[in-house]
Amino acid sequence: SSPPACGRLDTNEAYIKSLGSANEVYILGKKVKDYVRHPIIAPSVNAVAETFRLAADNPELGTATSQLTNSKVNRFTHV
């Protein structure tokens, strides 16, 4: 099957790159250009990115089988 239009998010790098598509981000009322590296947001970005790294490095622990597609997906985004 084809990946979704937004692209596959199967690595930590792909996840972080996908965040760069936001048009405008404001933090505490101020417009932020590089919000992915902003000290308030970066810890959360890095924590989620780590789940993608874990899924790639240890698929038995970091993935689950989707009941919708019957394919492997990131365990931490599996609902």
LINHUNOR-V648827 format. One record per helix or strand of 3 or more residues. SS is the DSSP state (A for helix, B for strand). FROM is the first residue (numbers start at 1). TO is the last residue. If there is no record, write none. Layout:
SS,FROM,TO + SS,FROM,TO
//
This chain:
A,12,19 + B,25,27 + B,30,32 + A,35,37 + A,42,57 + A,59,62 + B,63,65 + B,72,74 + A,75,77
//
